Amino acid sequence: MEAKKVLVKEGDVAIITCPFCRKTKKQSVAPFKEKRKRELRIKCSCEKIFSICLECRKHQRKYVKLLGKSINLSQHRKSRDIILINISLGGIGFNPMKMYEIRKDDRLQVSFSLDDSNNTPIETIATVRAVSKNYVGCEFNTTESFKPTLGFYLLG
């Protein structure tokens, strides 16, 4: 059985649900977080053993496949096509359609449409926080007006 991702909330607390009996419990994961241990094997009171993977992030990610565009405001200012592969209230992860130079801390203007009933357009400035092969992780500007719309989208 594949390890189920469990989001670690503020205060280093995770809500763990047994995939066999569906019992749920809150558990402090601070000792594991300090040791940077992400994968854990859990033994439930029903005697079944299962694996979880701790996700230590502020906002839960939703995996998507959305077309968009990015303009690197820190460098060349050319428009590039991208494929968003995940989104959260805090930012996005994407793959560029064609490789191009992009560095940590570059500022990007990013535009895409959500795949909701209104095809809600989103245009924002984001800062690059991670670059790995053909993956780029970005953090949104913290004062964005679209966050309520995005929050509703992420619940669906």
Phi, psi and chi 1 to 4 in degrees:
 res  aa     phi    psi   chi1   chi2   chi3   chi4
   1 MET       -  134.0  177.9  178.5  -82.0      -
   2 GLU   -71.7  145.2 -172.1  177.0  -44.6      -
   3 ALA   -66.1  130.4      -      -      -      -
   4 LYS   -86.3  136.3 -177.3  178.5 -172.3  -77.2
   5 LYS   -76.0  135.9  -70.0 -173.9  179.4 -178.1
   6 VAL  -127.7  124.7  174.5      -      -      -
   7 LEU   -78.0  129.6 -174.7   65.2      -      -
   8 VAL   -90.3  120.1  177.5      -      -      -
   9 LYS   -84.3  175.7  -54.9  -96.0 -174.8 -164.3
  10 GLU   -57.3  146.1  -88.6 -172.2   56.2      -
  11 GLY    82.6   10.4      -      -      -      -
  12 ASP    57.5   42.1  -64.1  -27.1      -      -
  13 VAL  -111.5  135.7  173.4      -      -      -
  14 ALA  -119.5  143.8      -      -      -      -
  15 ILE  -101.2  114.5  -61.3  173.5      -      -
  16 ILE  -107.7  128.4  -59.0  169.4      -      -
  17 THR  -117.1  126.7  -57.6      -      -      -
  18 CYS   -70.0  126.6  174.5      -      -      -
  19 PRO   -73.0  -10.3   24.5  -30.6      -      -
  20 PHE   -94.6  -53.7  -59.3  101.5      -      -
  21 CYS  -104.4   -7.4   70.1      -      -      -
  22 ARG    70.3   12.1  -49.4  -57.0  -62.4  164.1
  23 LYS   -67.2  143.2  -73.8 -176.7 -174.5  171.4
  24 THR  -122.4  139.9  -58.8      -      -      -
  25 LYS  -146.3  150.5   72.0  174.4 -177.4  176.3
  26 LYS   -90.7  137.2  -74.3 -176.0 -177.2  179.5
  27 GLN  -142.7  136.8 -177.2  171.9  -26.5      -
  28 SER   -71.6  132.2  171.2      -      -      -
  29 VAL  -117.0   17.1  -67.1      -      -      -
  30 ALA   -55.2  -45.2      -      -      -      -
  31 PRO   -60.8  -35.3  -18.0   26.7      -      -
  32 PHE   -75.0  -35.9  -53.6  108.8      -      -
  33 LYS   -66.1  -41.1 -166.6  173.1  169.2 -172.6
  34 GLU   -62.8  -36.1  -71.3  170.2    9.9      -
  35 LYS   -83.5   -0.5  -65.8  177.9 -176.2  176.1
  36 ARG    58.5   34.5  -64.0 -167.1  174.6  -84.4
  37 LYS   -93.3  119.7 -172.9  170.7 -178.0 -179.2
  38 ARG  -100.6  -36.3  -68.2 -168.9   51.2 -152.1
  39 GLU   -96.8  127.2  -66.8 -133.0    6.2      -
  40 LEU  -128.3  147.2  -55.8  174.6      -      -
  41 ARG  -103.0  129.5  -70.0  177.4   47.3   86.5
  42 ILE  -115.8  137.4  -54.1  -69.2      -      -
  43 LYS  -110.2  118.3 -175.6  172.5 -176.7  178.5
  44 CYS   -81.3  165.2 -178.9      -      -      -
  45 SER   -66.6  -16.2   59.8      -      -      -
  46 CYS   -82.4    2.7   73.6      -      -      -
  47 GLU    79.4   -0.8  -59.6  -62.3  -43.5      -
  48 LYS   -83.3  149.4  -60.4  -77.0 -172.8  176.6
  49 ILE  -114.8  135.0  -62.9  172.8      -      -
  50 PHE  -144.3  165.4   58.6   96.6      -      -
  51 SER  -109.6  145.1  -62.6      -      -      -
  52 ILE  -129.5  158.2   62.3  169.2      -      -
  53 CYS  -123.5  120.0 -178.6      -      -      -
  54 LEU   -77.5  128.3  -60.3  175.8      -      -
  55 GLU  -106.6  103.4  -79.7  -76.4  -43.1      -
  56 CYS   -96.7   82.8  -59.2      -      -      -
  57 ARG  -142.9  159.9   50.2 -176.9   58.6 -104.9
  58 LYS   -69.3  -37.7  -68.1  178.9 -173.4  175.0
  59 HIS  -129.6  141.3  -53.0  -72.2      -      -
  60 GLN   -72.2  142.3 -169.0  164.2    1.6      -
  61 ARG   -90.2  148.8  -72.0 -175.9 -169.4 -172.0
  62 LYS  -117.4  129.7 -179.5  173.2 -176.7  172.3
  63 TYR   -85.4  131.0  -67.8   91.4      -      -
  64 VAL  -137.4  175.2  -64.2      -      -      -
  65 LYS  -142.7   91.0 -167.9  169.5 -173.3  178.8
  66 LEU  -124.2  137.9  -56.5  173.0      -      -
  67 LEU   -82.6  144.4  -64.6  176.4      -      -
  68 GLY  -156.6 -173.6      -      -      -      -
  69 LYS  -135.6  148.5  -67.1 -158.8  175.7  -72.3
  70 SER  -133.9  145.4   76.4      -      -      -
  71 ILE  -124.7  122.8  -62.0  172.2      -      -
  72 ASN   -81.8  103.9 -168.3  -35.5      -      -
  73 LEU   -74.0  -17.8  -58.0  174.8      -      -
  74 SER   -86.1  -15.9  -60.1      -      -      -
  75 GLN  -130.4 -106.8  -67.4 -175.7   41.5      -
  76 HIS   -82.1  -18.5   46.2   68.4      -      -
  77 ARG    62.3   23.0  -64.8 -171.8  174.2  -94.7
  78 LYS   -88.8  144.2  -70.5 -177.1 -176.4  173.6
  79 SER   -77.1  132.3  179.1      -      -      -
  80 ARG  -126.8  140.0  -55.8  -71.5 -176.2  171.7
  81 ASP   -78.9  139.8  -67.7  -31.8      -      -
  82 ILE  -135.1  161.5   59.8  173.6      -      -
  83 ILE  -119.7  112.0  -59.9  173.2      -      -
  84 LEU   -70.4  132.1  -85.9   74.2      -      -
  85 ILE  -114.3  -17.4   56.8  172.6      -      -
  86 ASN  -153.1  156.8   64.1   60.7      -      -
  87 ILE  -148.7  145.2 -171.4  166.9      -      -
  88 SER  -144.9  177.8   75.0      -      -      -
  89 LEU   -64.6  -22.6  -81.2  175.6      -      -
  90 GLY   -93.9  -16.9      -      -      -      -
  91 GLY   171.0 -166.4      -      -      -      -
  92 ILE  -136.5  160.9   56.8  171.0      -      -
  93 GLY  -125.5  137.9      -      -      -      -
  94 PHE  -146.6  164.0   67.7   84.0      -      -
  95 ASN  -113.6  127.6  -61.4  126.8      -      -
  96 PRO   -69.2  143.7   -5.6   13.4      -      -
  97 MET   -65.3  -37.8  -64.8  -85.8 -125.9      -
  98 LYS  -127.8  141.7  -69.8 -177.0 -179.7  176.0
  99 MET   -66.2  140.9  -66.2  -52.9  -63.1      -
 100 TYR  -153.4  166.1   65.4   98.3      -      -
 101 GLU   -72.1  125.8 -174.0 -179.6  -12.1      -
 102 ILE  -149.1  136.7 -169.6  164.4      -      -
 103 ARG  -127.4  158.1  -64.4 -177.9  -65.7 -121.0
 104 LYS   -56.2  140.1 -172.3  174.4 -173.8  -99.5
 105 ASP    77.5   -0.4  -63.9  -35.3      -      -
 106 ASP   -63.7  146.8  -79.5   -3.9      -      -
 107 ARG  -100.1  130.0  -71.9  176.3   35.6   90.9
 108 LEU  -118.7  143.0  -53.3  179.2      -      -
 109 GLN   -95.9  120.4  179.2  179.0  -28.5      -
 110 VAL  -119.6  135.8 -178.9      -      -      -
 111 SER  -135.5  140.0   58.2      -      -      -
 112 PHE  -163.4  169.6   56.8   93.6      -      -
 113 SER  -119.2  136.3  -67.4      -      -      -
 114 LEU   -69.3  155.3  -60.6  175.2      -      -
 115 ASP   -94.4   42.7   57.0   -7.3      -      -
 116 ASP   -91.1 -176.7   58.3    4.3      -      -
 117 SER   -64.8  -23.5   59.0      -      -      -
 118 ASN   -99.9   -0.2  -63.0  -36.1      -      -
 119 ASN    46.2   51.2  -72.4  -36.7      -      -
 120 THR   -56.4  121.2  -54.2      -      -      -
 121 PRO   -77.9  138.9   25.8  -29.1      -      -
 122 ILE  -124.7  129.9  -55.7  -73.6      -      -
 123 GLU  -135.4  127.5 -173.0  168.4  -45.2      -
 124 THR  -153.7  168.1 -174.9      -      -      -
 125 ILE  -102.3  134.7  -56.3  -64.7      -      -
 126 ALA  -134.5  152.4      -      -      -      -
 127 THR  -107.4  132.0  -57.2      -      -      -
 128 VAL   -70.4  125.7  175.7      -      -      -
 129 ARG  -110.5  -21.8  -64.9  -64.3  179.0 -148.4
 130 ALA  -151.2  138.5      -      -      -      -
 131 VAL  -133.7  123.0  179.1      -      -      -
 132 SER  -145.0  112.2  174.5      -      -      -
 133 LYS    51.7 -111.7  -65.9 -175.6 -176.6  174.5
 134 ASN  -107.8   27.3   69.1  -26.1      -      -
 135 TYR  -116.3  135.9  176.3   80.8      -      -
 136 VAL  -126.9  125.1  179.3      -      -      -
 137 GLY  -107.7  130.1      -      -      -      -
 138 CYS  -128.0  150.7  -62.6      -      -      -
 139 GLU  -108.8  132.4  179.8  179.9   26.9      -
 140 PHE   -70.0  155.5  -69.7  138.2      -      -
 141 ASN   -61.2  138.4 -180.0  -26.0      -      -
 142 THR   -74.6   -9.5   56.7      -      -      -
 143 THR  -107.8   32.5   59.3      -      -      -
 144 GLU   -77.0  138.3  -59.6  -64.8  -15.2      -
 145 SER   -80.9  -17.2   61.9      -      -      -
 146 PHE   -82.9   -4.3   64.0   80.1      -      -
 147 LYS   -59.5  -38.0  -73.4 -161.8  175.4 -177.8
 148 PRO   -61.2  -41.5  -25.2   34.5      -      -
 149 THR   -64.0  -44.4  -56.9      -      -      -
 150 LEU   -64.6  -40.4 -174.9   57.0      -      -
 151 GLY   -59.5  -43.0      -      -      -      -
 152 PHE   -64.2  -41.7 -174.8   72.0      -      -
 153 TYR   -61.2  -42.8  170.3   78.3      -      -
 154 LEU   -68.3  -24.0  -67.4  170.7      -      -
 155 LEU   -72.5  -26.5  -70.3  174.5      -      -
 156 GLY   -79.1      -      -      -      -      -
